[in-house]
Amino acid sequence: MTAARRWHDVGSEGELRTEGRLVARIDGREVGVLLDERGAAHAFRNRCPHHGAPLCEGVLRPRLAGTPGSYRLEGGAVLHCPWHGWQFELGSGRCPEDARMRVAVYEARVKDGRVLVRA
């Protein structure tokens, strides 16, 4: 039986806005939190499924599609892995280029100046 998810306080809104990211350990997993271009919080497992890179060290950039030398912008911002550039959608954790690559995502919100993650 799976334990019920609950909200975890992972830091202050001020720290998230100043640092641009938060990293917390929840139930033995490292979870990263970033703000998207609209200022909404997104939480995800802080480990790239490709080679284990700390995803929170990656950057949010527009999604690129195509092949080297002929990339084009496509859609909104995605999280780019800092080691090899794999792209992950913030809402779903899905990698647009390879359906086998997916990162766990968690519900996140800012309430009363605190950043909360439901895991």
N, CA, C and O atoms as a GROMACS GRO file, in nm:
protein
  476
    1MET      N    1   0.084  -0.118   0.000
    1MET     CA    2   0.000   0.000   0.000
    1MET      C    3   0.088   0.124   0.000
    1MET      O    4   0.183   0.134   0.078
    2THR      N    5   0.058   0.219  -0.086
    2THR     CA    6   0.135   0.342  -0.100
    2THR      C    7   0.093   0.442   0.007
    2THR      O    8  -0.026   0.461   0.033
    3ALA      N    9   0.192   0.506   0.069
    3ALA     CA   10   0.162   0.607   0.170
    3ALA      C   11   0.095   0.728   0.106
    3ALA      O   12   0.123   0.762  -0.010
    4ALA      N   13   0.006   0.792   0.180
    4ALA     CA   14  -0.063   0.911   0.130
    4ALA      C   15   0.038   1.024   0.113
    4ALA      O   16   0.127   1.044   0.195
    5ARG      N   17   0.022   1.097   0.005
    5ARG     CA   18   0.109   1.213  -0.017
    5ARG      C   19   0.070   1.324   0.079
    5ARG      O   20  -0.048   1.341   0.112
    6ARG      N   21   0.170   1.398   0.124
    6ARG     CA   22   0.143   1.512   0.212
    6ARG      C   23   0.231   1.628   0.172
    6ARG      O   24   0.328   1.611   0.097
    7TRP      N   25   0.197   1.746   0.222
    7TRP     CA   26   0.271   1.867   0.188
    7TRP      C   27   0.394   1.879   0.277
    7TRP      O   28   0.386   1.857   0.398
    8HIS      N   29   0.507   1.916   0.216
    8HIS     CA   30   0.633   1.936   0.287
    8HIS      C   31   0.679   2.079   0.264
    8HIS      O   32   0.680   2.128   0.151
    9ASP      N   33   0.718   2.148   0.372
    9ASP     CA   34   0.774   2.282   0.363
    9ASP      C   35   0.921   2.268   0.327
    9ASP      O   36   0.998   2.210   0.403
   10VAL      N   37   0.960   2.320   0.208
   10VAL     CA   38   1.098   2.301   0.161
   10VAL      C   39   1.180   2.430   0.161
   10VAL      O   40   1.297   2.429   0.123
   11GLY      N   41   1.120   2.541   0.203
   11GLY     CA   42   1.196   2.665   0.208
   11GLY      C   43   1.108   2.787   0.192
   11GLY      O   44   0.986   2.776   0.179
   12SER      N   45   1.171   2.902   0.193
   12SER     CA   46   1.096   3.027   0.183
   12SER      C   47   1.080   3.072   0.038
   12SER      O   48   1.164   3.042  -0.048
   13GLU      N   49   0.973   3.142   0.012
   13GLU     CA   50   0.951   3.199  -0.121
   13GLU      C   51   1.064   3.296  -0.155
   13GLU      O   52   1.110   3.299  -0.269
   14GLY      N   53   1.110   3.373  -0.057
   14GLY     CA   54   1.220   3.468  -0.080
   14GLY      C   55   1.346   3.399  -0.124
   14GLY      O   56   1.414   3.445  -0.215
   15GLU      N   57   1.380   3.287  -0.059
   15GLU     CA   58   1.499   3.211  -0.096
   15GLU      C   59   1.486   3.155  -0.238
   15GLU      O   60   1.581   3.158  -0.315
   16LEU      N   61   1.367   3.104  -0.271
   16LEU     CA   62   1.345   3.050  -0.405
   16LEU      C   63   1.362   3.160  -0.510
   16LEU      O   64   1.424   3.138  -0.614
   17ARG      N   65   1.305   3.276  -0.484
   17ARG     CA   66   1.315   3.386  -0.581
   17ARG      C   67   1.459   3.440  -0.591
   17ARG      O   68   1.505   3.474  -0.700
   18THR      N   69   1.528   3.446  -0.479
   18THR     CA   70   1.666   3.497  -0.478
   18THR      C   71   1.763   3.397  -0.542
   18THR      O   72   1.843   3.434  -0.628
   19GLU      N   73   1.756   3.272  -0.500
   19GLU     CA   74   1.848   3.169  -0.549
   19GLU      C   75   1.806   3.111  -0.684
   19GLU      O   76   1.889   3.059  -0.758
   20GLY      N   77   1.677   3.121  -0.716
   20GLY     CA   78   1.627   3.067  -0.842
   20GLY      C   79   1.593   2.919  -0.836
   20GLY      O   80   1.538   2.864  -0.932
   21ARG      N   81   1.626   2.856  -0.724
   21ARG     CA   82   1.598   2.713  -0.708
   21ARG      C   83   1.610   2.674  -0.562
   21ARG      O   84   1.678   2.741  -0.484
   22LEU      N   85   1.544   2.567  -0.526
   22LEU     CA   86   1.556   2.508  -0.393
   22LEU      C   87   1.580   2.359  -0.411
   22LEU      O   88   1.530   2.298  -0.507
   23VAL      N   89   1.654   2.300  -0.320
   23VAL     CA   90   1.673   2.155  -0.318
   23VAL      C   91   1.644   2.108  -0.177
   23VAL      O   92   1.694   2.165  -0.080
   24ALA      N   93   1.562   2.003  -0.166
   24ALA     CA   94   1.526   1.949  -0.035
   24ALA      C   95   1.524   1.797  -0.041
   24ALA      O   96   1.508   1.738  -0.149
   25ARG      N   97   1.541   1.734   0.072
   25ARG     CA   98   1.531   1.589   0.080
   25ARG      C   99   1.395   1.557   0.142
   25ARG      O  100   1.363   1.601   0.252
   26ILE      N  101   1.316   1.479   0.067
   26ILE     CA  102   1.183   1.438   0.113
   26ILE      C  103   1.176   1.286   0.106
   26ILE      O  104   1.188   1.227  -0.001
   27ASP      N  105   1.156   1.224   0.221
   27ASP     CA  106   1.144   1.078   0.229
   27ASP      C  107   1.257   1.007   0.155
   27ASP      O  108   1.234   0.911   0.082
   28GLY      N  109   1.380   1.056   0.173
   28GLY     CA  110   1.497   0.994   0.114
   28GLY      C  111   1.525   1.030  -0.030
   28GLY      O  112   1.624   0.985  -0.087
   29ARG      N  113   1.439   1.113  -0.092
   29ARG     CA  114   1.461   1.155  -0.231
   29ARG      C  115   1.498   1.302  -0.233
   29ARG      O  116   1.444   1.382  -0.156
   30GLU      N  117   1.591   1.337  -0.322
   30GLU     CA  118   1.627   1.477  -0.339
   30GLU      C  119   1.530   1.537  -0.441
   30GLU      O  120   1.515   1.487  -0.552
   31VAL      N  121   1.465   1.647  -0.401
   31VAL     CA  122   1.364   1.713  -0.484
   31VAL      C  123   1.410   1.856  -0.511
   31VAL      O  124   1.452   1.927  -0.420
   32GLY      N  125   1.401   1.898  -0.638
   32GLY     CA  126   1.434   2.034  -0.676
   32GLY      C  127   1.307   2.113  -0.705
   32GLY      O  128   1.207   2.058  -0.749
   33VAL      N  129   1.313   2.242  -0.680
   33VAL     CA  130   1.201   2.332  -0.710
   33VAL      C  131   1.255   2.451  -0.788
   33VAL      O  132   1.353   2.513  -0.749
   34LEU      N  133   1.190   2.481  -0.901
   34LEU     CA  134   1.224   2.597  -0.983
   34LEU      C  135   1.098   2.677  -1.011
   34LEU      O  136   0.987   2.626  -1.001
   35LEU      N  137   1.117   2.803  -1.047
   35LEU     CA  138   1.006   2.887  -1.092
   35LEU      C  139   1.009   2.895  -1.243
   35LEU      O  140   1.116   2.910  -1.303
   36ASP      N  141   0.892   2.884  -1.306
   36ASP     CA  142   0.887   2.899  -1.452
   36ASP      C  143   0.881   3.047  -1.489
   36ASP      O  144   0.885   3.133  -1.402
   37GLU      N  145   0.870   3.075  -1.618
   37GLU     CA  146   0.872   3.214  -1.666
   37GLU      C  147   0.754   3.295  -1.616
   37GLU      O  148   0.759   3.419  -1.619
   38ARG      N  149   0.647   3.230  -1.570
   38ARG     CA  150   0.530   3.300  -1.513
   38ARG      C  151   0.540   3.316  -1.362
   38ARG      O  152   0.458   3.383  -1.300
   39GLY      N  153   0.642   3.253  -1.301
   39GLY     CA  154   0.659   3.260  -1.157
   39GLY      C  155   0.593   3.146  -1.081
   39GLY      O  156   0.587   3.149  -0.959
   40ALA      N  157   0.543   3.044  -1.153
   40ALA     CA  158   0.483   2.928  -1.088
   40ALA      C  159   0.591   2.830  -1.045
   40ALA      O  160   0.690   2.810  -1.117
   41ALA      N  161   0.573   2.769  -0.928
   41ALA     CA  162   0.670   2.673  -0.876
   41ALA      C  163   0.647   2.534  -0.936
   41ALA      O  164   0.533   2.491  -0.952
   42HIS      N  165   0.758   2.466  -0.968
   42HIS     CA  166   0.754   2.329  -1.020
   42HIS      C  167   0.854   2.246  -0.942
   42HIS      O  168   0.968   2.288  -0.922
   43ALA      N  169   0.812   2.127  -0.897
   43ALA     CA  170   0.899   2.039  -0.820
   43ALA      C  171   0.919   1.908  -0.897
   43ALA      O  172   0.828   1.860  -0.965
   44PHE      N  173   1.039   1.852  -0.886
   44PHE     CA  174   1.075   1.732  -0.960
   44PHE      C  175   1.187   1.660  -0.887
   44PHE      O  176   1.260   1.721  -0.808
   45ARG      N  177   1.202   1.532  -0.914
   45ARG     CA  178   1.314   1.459  -0.856
   45ARG      C  179   1.442   1.518  -0.914
   45ARG      O  180   1.453   1.536  -1.035
   46ASN      N  181   1.536   1.546  -0.829
   46ASN     CA  182   1.658   1.618  -0.869
   46ASN      C  183   1.764   1.520  -0.922
   46ASN      O  184   1.879   1.523  -0.879
   47ARG      N  185   1.722   1.434  -1.015
   47ARG     CA  186   1.814   1.335  -1.070
   47ARG      C  187   1.772   1.304  -1.213
   47ARG      O  188   1.661   1.254  -1.235
   48CYS      N  189   1.858   1.333  -1.307
   48CYS     CA  190   1.828   1.304  -1.447
   48CYS      C  191   1.828   1.153  -1.468
   48CYS      O  192   1.920   1.085  -1.423
   49PRO      N  193   1.727   1.098  -1.536
   49PRO     CA  194   1.724   0.954  -1.559
   49PRO      C  195   1.830   0.905  -1.657
   49PRO      O  196   1.851   0.784  -1.670
   50HIS      N  197   1.897   0.997  -1.727
   50HIS     CA  198   2.000   0.957  -1.824
   50HIS      C  199   2.127   0.911  -1.753
   50HIS      O  200   2.169   0.796  -1.768
   51HIS      N  201   2.190   1.002  -1.675
   51HIS     CA  202   2.315   0.967  -1.605
   51HIS      C  203   2.320   1.021  -1.463
   51HIS      O  204   2.427   1.028  -1.404
   52GLY      N  205   2.205   1.060  -1.407
   52GLY     CA  206   2.200   1.100  -1.267
   52GLY      C  207   2.240   1.243  -1.236
   52GLY      O  208   2.265   1.275  -1.120
   53ALA      N  209   2.246   1.329  -1.335
   53ALA     CA  210   2.284   1.469  -1.311
   53ALA      C  211   2.184   1.538  -1.218
   53ALA      O  212   2.066   1.504  -1.220
   54PRO      N  213   2.230   1.634  -1.138
   54PRO     CA  214   2.140   1.712  -1.053
   54PRO      C  215   2.061   1.811  -1.141
   54PRO      O  216   2.114   1.914  -1.181
   55LEU      N  217   1.937   1.778  -1.171
   55LEU     CA  218   1.857   1.858  -1.264
   55LEU      C  219   1.838   2.003  -1.219
   55LEU      O  220   1.824   2.092  -1.302
   56CYS      N  221   1.839   2.026  -1.090
   56CYS     CA  222   1.818   2.161  -1.040
   56CYS      C  223   1.931   2.255  -1.082
   56CYS      O  224   1.916   2.377  -1.075
   57GLU      N  225   2.042   2.201  -1.126
   57GLU     CA  226   2.152   2.284  -1.176
   57GLU      C  227   2.135   2.316  -1.324
   57GLU      O  228   2.212   2.393  -1.381
   58GLY      N  229   2.032   2.258  -1.385
   58GLY     CA  230   2.003   2.286  -1.525
   58GLY      C  231   1.935   2.422  -1.539
   58GLY      O  232   1.916   2.493  -1.441
   59VAL      N  233   1.900   2.455  -1.661
   59VAL     CA  234   1.835   2.584  -1.686
   59VAL      C  235   1.702   2.562  -1.757
   59VAL      O  236   1.682   2.464  -1.828
   60LEU      N  237   1.614   2.659  -1.735
   60LEU     CA  238   1.488   2.661  -1.809
   60LEU      C  239   1.511   2.739  -1.936
   60LEU      O  240   1.554   2.854  -1.932
   61ARG      N  241   1.482   2.677  -2.048
   61ARG     CA  242   1.496   2.742  -2.177
   61ARG      C  243   1.379   2.699  -2.264
   61ARG      O  244   1.310   2.603  -2.233
   62PRO      N  245   1.358   2.771  -2.373
   62PRO     CA  246   1.254   2.726  -2.465
   62PRO      C  247   1.285   2.587  -2.517
   62PRO      O  248   1.402   2.550  -2.534
   63ARG      N  249   1.181   2.511  -2.542
   63ARG     CA  250   1.200   2.377  -2.596
   63ARG      C  251   1.256   2.385  -2.737
   63ARG      O  252   1.207   2.461  -2.821
   64LEU      N  253   1.359   2.305  -2.763
   64LEU     CA  254   1.420   2.297  -2.896
   64LEU      C  255   1.379   2.165  -2.960
   64LEU      O  256   1.372   2.062  -2.892
   65ALA      N  257   1.353   2.167  -3.087
   65ALA     CA  258   1.322   2.045  -3.162
   65ALA      C  259   1.409   2.043  -3.286
   65ALA      O  260   1.455   2.147  -3.333
   66GLY      N  261   1.432   1.925  -3.338
   66GLY     CA  262   1.514   1.911  -3.458
   66GLY      C  263   1.639   1.832  -3.430
   66GLY      O  264   1.642   1.748  -3.340
   67THR      N  265   1.741   1.859  -3.507
   67THR     CA  266   1.869   1.789  -3.495
   67THR      C  267   1.980   1.892  -3.485
   67THR      O  268   1.960   2.007  -3.523
   68PRO      N  269   2.097   1.854  -3.436
   68PRO     CA  270   2.206   1.950  -3.427
   68PRO      C  271   2.228   2.023  -3.560
   68PRO      O  272   2.234   1.961  -3.666
   69GLY      N  273   2.238   2.154  -3.552
   69GLY     CA  274   2.255   2.236  -3.670
   69GLY      C  275   2.125   2.285  -3.731
   69GLY      O  276   2.125   2.377  -3.813
   70SER      N  277   2.014   2.223  -3.692
   70SER     CA  278   1.884   2.266  -3.746
   70SER      C  279   1.776   2.268  -3.639
   70SER      O  280   1.661   2.233  -3.665
   71TYR      N  281   1.813   2.309  -3.517
   71TYR     CA  282   1.715   2.320  -3.410
   71TYR      C  283   1.618   2.434  -3.435
   71TYR      O  284   1.652   2.532  -3.502
   72ARG      N  285   1.497   2.421  -3.381
   72ARG     CA  286   1.398   2.528  -3.388
   72ARG      C  287   1.326   2.534  -3.253
   72ARG      O  288   1.317   2.433  -3.183
   73LEU      N  289   1.276   2.651  -3.217
   73LEU     CA  290   1.200   2.666  -3.093
   73LEU      C  291   1.064   2.602  -3.111
   73LEU      O  292   1.001   2.615  -3.215
   74GLU      N  293   1.020   2.532  -3.006
   74GLU     CA  294   0.891   2.465  -3.013
   74GLU      C  295   0.830   2.459  -2.874
   74GLU      O  296   0.879   2.385  -2.788
   75GLY      N  297   0.726   2.535  -2.851
   75GLY     CA  298   0.656   2.529  -2.723
   75GLY      C  299   0.720   2.613  -2.615
   75GLY      O  300   0.808   2.696  -2.641
   76GLY      N  301   0.674   2.589  -2.492
   76GLY     CA  302   0.719   2.666  -2.377
   76GLY      C  303   0.851   2.617  -2.321
   76GLY      O  304   0.922   2.538  -2.384
   77ALA      N  305   0.882   2.665  -2.202
   77ALA     CA  306   1.009   2.633  -2.138
   77ALA      C  307   1.013   2.488  -2.090
   77ALA      O  308   0.913   2.433  -2.045
   78VAL      N  309   1.130   2.430  -2.102
   78VAL     CA  310   1.158   2.296  -2.049
   78VAL      C  311   1.286   2.306  -1.967
   78VAL      O  312   1.365   2.398  -1.984
   79LEU      N  313   1.304   2.209  -1.880
   79LEU     CA  314   1.425   2.203  -1.800
   79LEU      C  315   1.531   2.125  -1.878
   79LEU      O  316   1.508   2.011  -1.918
   80HIS      N  317   1.646   2.188  -1.898
   80HIS     CA  318   1.757   2.125  -1.971
   80HIS      C  319   1.857   2.069  -1.870
   80HIS      O  320   1.904   2.141  -1.782
   81CYS      N  321   1.888   1.942  -1.882
   81CYS     CA  322   1.984   1.877  -1.793
   81CYS      C  323   2.121   1.947  -1.807
   81CYS      O  324   2.163   1.977  -1.919
   82PRO      N  325   2.190   1.972  -1.695
   82PRO     CA  326   2.318   2.043  -1.703
   82PRO      C  327   2.432   1.960  -1.762
   82PRO      O  328   2.532   2.018  -1.804
   83TRP      N  329   2.420   1.830  -1.768
   83TRP     CA  330   2.530   1.748  -1.818
   83TRP      C  331   2.521   1.723  -1.968
   83TRP      O  332   2.620   1.743  -2.040
   84HIS      N  333   2.406   1.679  -2.017
   84HIS     CA  334   2.395   1.638  -2.158
   84HIS      C  335   2.282   1.706  -2.233
   84HIS      O  336   2.258   1.674  -2.350
   85GLY      N  337   2.213   1.799  -2.169
   85GLY     CA  338   2.112   1.879  -2.238
   85GLY      C  339   1.977   1.812  -2.261
   85GLY      O  340   1.895   1.867  -2.334
   86TRP      N  341   1.952   1.695  -2.200
   86TRP     CA  342   1.820   1.634  -2.215
   86TRP      C  343   1.716   1.735  -2.169
   86TRP      O  344   1.739   1.810  -2.074
   87GLN      N  345   1.601   1.737  -2.236
   87GLN     CA  346   1.493   1.830  -2.205
   87GLN      C  347   1.380   1.757  -2.133
   87GLN      O  348   1.345   1.644  -2.170
   88PHE      N  349   1.323   1.821  -2.030
   88PHE     CA  350   1.212   1.762  -1.955
   88PHE      C  351   1.103   1.867  -1.937
   88PHE      O  352   1.129   1.980  -1.894
   89GLU      N  353   0.980   1.828  -1.970
   89GLU     CA  354   0.865   1.917  -1.952
   89GLU      C  355   0.838   1.934  -1.804
   89GLU      O  356   0.838   1.836  -1.729
   90LEU      N  357   0.814   2.056  -1.761
   90LEU     CA  358   0.794   2.084  -1.619
   90LEU      C  359   0.668   2.019  -1.563
   90LEU      O  360   0.670   1.965  -1.452
   91GLY      N  361   0.560   2.022  -1.637
   91GLY     CA  362   0.434   1.969  -1.585
   91GLY      C  363   0.426   1.818  -1.578
   91GLY      O  364   0.370   1.763  -1.484
   92SER      N  365   0.482   1.751  -1.678
   92SER     CA  366   0.467   1.606  -1.686
   92SER      C  367   0.596   1.529  -1.653
   92SER      O  368   0.590   1.411  -1.618
   93GLY      N  369   0.712   1.594  -1.664
   93GLY     CA  370   0.839   1.526  -1.645
   93GLY      C  371   0.884   1.449  -1.768
   93GLY      O  372   0.989   1.386  -1.766
   94ARG      N  373   0.805   1.455  -1.873
   94ARG     CA  374   0.831   1.379  -1.996
   94ARG      C  375   0.945   1.442  -2.076
   94ARG      O  376   0.958   1.564  -2.081
   95CYS      N  377   1.026   1.357  -2.137
   95CYS     CA  378   1.130   1.402  -2.228
   95CYS      C  379   1.071   1.397  -2.368
   95CYS      O  380   1.035   1.289  -2.414
   96PRO      N  381   1.060   1.510  -2.438
   96PRO     CA  382   0.998   1.512  -2.571
   96PRO      C  383   1.070   1.426  -2.675
   96PRO      O  384   1.006   1.378  -2.769
   97GLU      N  385   1.201   1.405  -2.660
   97GLU     CA  386   1.276   1.330  -2.760
   97GLU      C  387   1.277   1.179  -2.737
   97GLU      O  388   1.301   1.102  -2.830
   98ASP      N  389   1.252   1.136  -2.614
   98ASP     CA  390   1.260   0.993  -2.583
   98ASP      C  391   1.162   0.961  -2.471
   98ASP      O  392   1.184   0.996  -2.356
   99ALA      N  393   1.052   0.894  -2.506
   99ALA     CA  394   0.946   0.863  -2.410
   99ALA      C  395   0.994   0.775  -2.295
   99ALA      O  396   0.929   0.770  -2.190
  100ARG      N  397   1.107   0.706  -2.312
  100ARG     CA  398   1.160   0.624  -2.202
  100ARG      C  399   1.222   0.710  -2.093
  100ARG      O  400   1.238   0.664  -1.980
  101MET      N  401   1.258   0.833  -2.125
  101MET     CA  402   1.319   0.924  -2.028
  101MET      C  403   1.210   1.010  -1.966
  101MET      O  404   1.142   1.086  -2.034
  102ARG      N  405   1.196   0.999  -1.836
  102ARG     CA  406   1.096   1.076  -1.764
  102ARG      C  407   1.149   1.100  -1.623
  102ARG      O  408   1.214   1.014  -1.564
  103VAL      N  409   1.120   1.218  -1.571
  103VAL     CA  410   1.159   1.250  -1.435
  103VAL      C  411   1.031   1.264  -1.352
  103VAL      O  412   0.930   1.317  -1.400
  104ALA      N  413   1.035   1.217  -1.228
  104ALA     CA  414   0.919   1.229  -1.140
  104ALA      C  415   0.891   1.376  -1.110
  104ALA      O  416   0.984   1.452  -1.081
  105VAL      N  417   0.766   1.416  -1.116
  105VAL     CA  418   0.726   1.552  -1.082
  105VAL      C  419   0.632   1.548  -0.962
  105VAL      O  420   0.564   1.449  -0.938
  106TYR      N  421   0.630   1.658  -0.889
  106TYR     CA  422   0.548   1.668  -0.769
  106TYR      C  423   0.472   1.800  -0.774
  106TYR      O  424   0.519   1.898  -0.832
  107GLU      N  425   0.357   1.801  -0.713
  107GLU     CA  426   0.279   1.924  -0.703
  107GLU      C  427   0.355   2.021  -0.612
  107GLU      O  428   0.408   1.982  -0.509
  108ALA      N  429   0.359   2.147  -0.652
  108ALA     CA  430   0.429   2.249  -0.573
  108ALA      C  431   0.344   2.375  -0.570
  108ALA      O  432   0.271   2.405  -0.665
  109ARG      N  433   0.355   2.449  -0.461
  109ARG     CA  434   0.285   2.577  -0.451
  109ARG      C  435   0.356   2.665  -0.349
  109ARG      O  436   0.433   2.619  -0.266
  110VAL      N  437   0.326   2.793  -0.360
  110VAL     CA  438   0.376   2.890  -0.263
  110VAL      C  439   0.256   2.939  -0.184
  110VAL      O  440   0.156   2.982  -0.241
  111LYS      N  441   0.266   2.931  -0.051
  111LYS     CA  442   0.156   2.972   0.036
  111LYS      C  443   0.212   3.040   0.159
  111LYS      O  444   0.299   2.986   0.228
  112ASP      N  445   0.163   3.159   0.185
  112ASP     CA  446   0.206   3.237   0.303
  112ASP      C  447   0.358   3.249   0.312
  112ASP      O  448   0.416   3.240   0.421
  113GLY      N  449   0.422   3.270   0.196
  113GLY     CA  450   0.566   3.292   0.193
  113GLY      C  451   0.651   3.167   0.203
  113GLY      O  452   0.773   3.176   0.212
  114ARG      N  453   0.588   3.050   0.201
  114ARG     CA  454   0.661   2.924   0.210
  114ARG      C  455   0.639   2.841   0.084
  114ARG      O  456   0.533   2.847   0.023
  115VAL      N  457   0.740   2.765   0.046
  115VAL     CA  458   0.732   2.677  -0.071
  115VAL      C  459   0.696   2.538  -0.022
  115VAL      O  460   0.766   2.480   0.063
  116LEU      N  461   0.588   2.484  -0.075
  116LEU     CA  462   0.537   2.355  -0.033
  116LEU      C  463   0.540   2.257  -0.150
  116LEU      O  464   0.508   2.293  -0.263
  117VAL      N  465   0.579   2.133  -0.120
  117VAL     CA  466   0.583   2.028  -0.220
  117VAL      C  467   0.502   1.910  -0.166
  117VAL      O  468   0.518   1.870  -0.051
  118ARG      N  469   0.415   1.857  -0.252
  118ARG     CA  470   0.334   1.743  -0.212
  118ARG      C  471   0.398   1.615  -0.265
  118ARG      O  472   0.406   1.592  -0.386
  119ALA      N  473   0.445   1.532  -0.173
  119ALA     CA  474   0.512   1.407  -0.211
  119ALA      C  475   0.476   1.297  -0.113
  119ALA      O  476   0.522   1.184  -0.128
   0.00000   0.00000   0.00000
